């Protein structure tokens, strides 16, 4: 199974952050995998989050977060 397919399967189950993708699948560039999925016609959305420590992260999802 490719990284892109693993990401798609995970997104179908719920939101995914870059850190989660790295830990679960070894995917260093989640944004690139999501870009590939968008090119294939999947409606991948992104939500920008600000963590309590002030850092910002992206959370990708299909449908509602």
N, C-alpha and C positions, 0 to 999 in steps of 0.2 A: 504494500500500500504506500502511495506517495505521501509526502508531507502535506501537499495540498488537499488530498482526500482525507487525511487524518484531521486537518483543520476544519474542513467542511463537516465531517461527522460530529466533531466537537461543537461547532457552532449550531448545529441542528439540535443539540441537547441543551444549549444555553450560552451565555456570554463567555468570552475568552479574552484574557489580557496577554500581552507579550510575555510576561514572566511565567504565566501558566503554560503557555505554548512551549516555552523553553524547557520548563521542568517536565512536562508530560510527554512531549514529542521530540525535543531537541531542535525545535524550530527557532532560529535566531532572528528571522525577519518575517514576523507575522504580517506586517503591512504588505509585504511583497506577495505572500500567499493569498491574502485577501484581495489584492489587486488582480491576481490571476483568476480568482473565483468570480470577481465582478466581470472580467472580460468574457468569462464563460456564461454570463447571464444571471448569476446569483445576486440577490439583493442584500449585500453585506453593508451594514451600517456601522458607524463608529461613534462612540460617546467619549468625550474628553472628561477625565475626572481629576480633581485636585485632592490629593491625599492630606491627612492631618499634618504631615511633616512638611507640607508645602510643595512636594514634588507632583508632577502631572504625569498621568498615564492614559493610555487609550484602552477602551474596552470595545471589542468587536462583537457583533451579534447579527442574527437574522431575525427580522420581525421586531418585536418589542423587547427592550432590555429587561 
